[in-house]
Amino acid sequence: QVQLEESGGGSVQPGGSLRLSCAASGRALSSYHMGWFRQAPGKEREFVAGITRQSGTSCYADSVKGRFTISRDNAKNTVYLQMNSLKPEDTAVYYCAATSSYLAKCYADVTQYDYWGQGTQVTVSS
C-alpha cells in the first residue's frame, strides 16, 4: 500500500505559477499510474492530469491543457504538477492519486484510483 502526500500549494496572483509535488512512501511509485485531481468548494472532484508508470503517456483536462504539465521522477518517488498561467478558476484543493490498474493509459475517473493524498490548497486571486 502506498501513502501519498502533496505539497507546494499556496496563494498566487492570476498569471502566476506553482509547482505541486506528491511524495509517495510505503511502496515504489513506479508501481502505479498517477493522477492529479482538484475540488473547488461546492463542486465535484475533477480530473486534471494523468501519467503512466514510466511516463510514456500523459493526458490533461481540456481546461488545463497547454498550461499545466504533469511529470514524475520514480527514483525520487515523486510526481509533479507544474501549473503556469494560473486563473482564478483554478482555485481548488489539489489531490494526487495512484491507481494499480494494469493497462498503461489515461485514467480520468475518480473511481479508477485506489489511493489518495490529503490535498493541498491552491488559491488564485488578485
N, C-alpha and C positions, 0 to 999 in steps of 0.2 A: 504494500500500500504506500502511496506517495502522499506527502504533505506539501502544500503549496503556500507560498507567502508572497504577496505583492508589495511593491514599494515604488516610490517615485512620484506619487500623486502630489497635488498641490493646487495653488491658485495661479492663474496666468491670464494675461490680457488677450483679447482676440488677436489672432495672427501670430501668437507665440507658439512655443514648442515645449513639449515634455517628453521624457523617456521613462516608460514604466518598465519595471523588472519583475519577474516572477521566479523566485528561487525554489527549487524542489529539494526535498530531503526524504529519506526513508527508502527510496528506490531510484534507480538511474532514470533521468529524464528521457533518455534515448528510447525507453520502452513505450513511450506514449506519443500520440499525436496531440498537439496542443491548440488551444484556442483562447482568444480574448473576447469577453462579453462586457456589456455595460447595462446599467439600470438607472434610469432617471426617476425622480420622485413621481409616484403615481403611474408609472409605466411598467410594462413587462420587460424582463431581461432580454436583450437583443444581441445578436451576433455582431462582432466587429471584424475579427480576422482569425484565420487558422493557418497552421503549418504542420506538415507531416514530419514523421520521426527524424528523417535525415535531411530535412529542409528541401526535399525535392519539389514540393508543391506548396504554394501559399495562396490564400484566397481572401477576399475582402468584401465587406458590405459595400453597396454602391455609395452610401453616404460618406464613406471614408476613403474610397479608392483614390489614389493619387496624392493623398495627404498623410496616411498612416502606413507604416511598414512594420511587419512582424518578422522577427528573426529569432534564432536560437543558437546557443553555444552549449552543446551537450557535454563538453569537457568541464564546463563550469556549472552544469545542471541548472541553466537559467534560460528563460525565454524573455524576449524584449518586445515592447511596442513603442516605436518611435512615432510621435504624433506632432505633425507640423501644421501650420496654418489653422490653428485651433479656432473653433467658432463657439459662441455661447451654447448652441445646441449640442455640443459635445460634452457639456456638463453632466456628470453621472458618477456613480460608483463603478469602477472598472474591476472585473474579475478575470483571473486566469483559470483555465480548466484543462483537465487531462482526460483523454479517452484511450482505453486499451483496445479499442476496435482494431480489427486486423488490417483491413484494406487501407492503402495509402491514398487518401483522397481528402477533400474538404468536408469537414463536419460542422455544420452551421446550426444545428438544432440543440437546444439546451439539454434535451433528453438523451442525447448521444454521448454526453460526458459523464465520467464516473467520479471525478474528484474536482473539488473547487477550493480556491483560496477564500480569504475573508473579505477581500476587496480593498481598493484604495480610491479615495475621493479625488476627482478632478473637477475643478471649477474654473470656467472660462467667463470672465466678466471684466468690464472696464470700470 
